[in-house]
Amino acid sequence: MKSHYQVLIVGAGPVGLLLACRLKKNGIDVVVVEKRSSRSTHSKALSMNAASLALLHSLGVVERFKQSGKEISDISIYWDQQRISHVDYRQLNSCYQHILAIPQPETERLLEEYFVELGGEIRRSATLNAIDIGSNGINASLADGGILTCDYLVGCDGSHSIVRDFAGITFSGFDYGIDFYLFDAQVSWQGKRDEVHYFVDDQGFIIVIPLVDGNHRFVLRCPREDDSLPSQAEYQSVLSRYIPQPVVIERVVWESKSQFYNRLASQYRVGNIFLAGDACHLFSPIGGLGMNTGFQDAWNLAWKLTAVIRQRQPDDLLDTYSEERRNMAAVLRDSTDINTRFIARIDRDNEKTHYWLPRFSNRLRARTLHPQLFSGLAQRYIEPSLIYEGKRLTGKYLPYLTLIQQENRVNSYDIVDGENYHLIVYGENNKQRLNTTLINYYLPIYFVEVNGFDKKIEFQSGEYLLVRPDGFVAIHENWETLEAVVHYFEKNKIRNSL
């Protein structure tokens, strides 16, 4: 049996599988080891945001997920049973103007099936026992006595990551010290079944998420004197207190108890060992950012590993993984903490309450920024290594555009391939100058189809976008500064594979 791989991924959860799929599609020799003998039946991660759907689009599998999930375009937030705020995803500049409610076991199934279709290998019932750095790379000893060697090892093995422990990485932060209950149930309810609902009062909250099978996911606090799960009658009592519409629990399908955490790893990289997902950050589920942030980790790391393994860029490119993703996780950790303290009524600061109240002064924020924040599309890299200081789209995920290349029409999400940089030009510019300036860089060039252009996007005629392999905009500048692309490629020693 094969024993050496370019990349070994520990953990076959959603993050590990997404990373494996992207690497395998890029032609990287990768294996996934998983201590569980079968896929998880636990369904804690549920909401897939627009940013994650854009990644799955670029991977070519988003339609599979859409068929298995429920699209939700609205979030309603209630205070004392009165609706105080509405998040409308239809305001997003994306073809995915919704979140997708899809249980974690289904996400794992779809990603695993695709990985296997690509020729990928998953070794189950394989528990990592030790890691040793040898002359031939990293030696990973398994509990059954087997040894796998690899050039790079990635821990996607969750909050109790054994990879993190072996690498000596600290995982600092705190627990909220409160038990939260999650359950899926068949209910009779007169409320809207196509929205996510947050019901909050001065004592706590309930979150209600509709599922594709007609059931609903509930997240709530339910103070108890022992460690047992609440009875159906106790769940019913809490729901009846918070929800203004009549609701009756007919059957509890699944239930679990969990703590909410706020933790961040001190490092994301030690040598050729990396962390991604819950192994390096833990958020509360308020806002649904946990798994989605892990997806962004995997997407960021995959193209950088590919570039280094293919020897198109030097090893220090991999340092930017921690630079970009850990800084982003710190921002999300802090914002999620604020929202959690408000929703769970841990922090009773009235100023934070006013942030969500419908006021004339924050109408624009509620209409535009809140959907961006919940969707993940507001994330922006600002670190200087791979981001050129420029206009408003710099550091953000590229907008959804219709593009033309040699009379062929494509959309901007389609061109993200996890391996190559691309250039998007808006306007009829000097194509001869484009070809002359960039001839040595094998850089695909696309022109915006103006007839289908969304005027809300901050991208104007006479400007261009240099798009990284992960779909993030490295440069957004005026046409006159085209030499910035040459400088960027030379400074970062970039060579496309095309």
Secondary structure, DSSP 8 states (H G I E B T S, - for coil): ---EEEEEEE--SHHHHHHHHHHHHTT--EEEEESSSS--------EE-HHHHHHHHHHT-HHHHHHHSEEE-EEEEEETTEEEEEEEGGGSSSS--SEEE--HHHHHHHHHHHHHHTT-EEEES--EEEEEEETTEEEEEETTS-EEEEEEEEE---TT-HHHHHHT--EEEEEEEEEEEEEEEEEEE-S-SSSEEEEE-SS-EEEEEE-TTS-EEEEEE---SSSS---HHHHHHHHHHH-SS-EEEEEEEEEEEEEEEEEEES-SEETTEEE-GGGTEE--STTS-HHHHHHHHHHHHHHHHHHHHTTSS-GGGGHHHHHHHHHHHHHHHHHHHHHHHHHTTS---HHHHHHHS--GGGHHIIIIIHHHHHHTTT-----SSS----STTTTSB----EEEETTEEEEGGGG--SS--EEEEES---HHHHHHHTGGGT--EEEE-GGG--TTSS--TTEEEEE-TTSBEEEEEEGGGTHHHHHHHHHTT-----
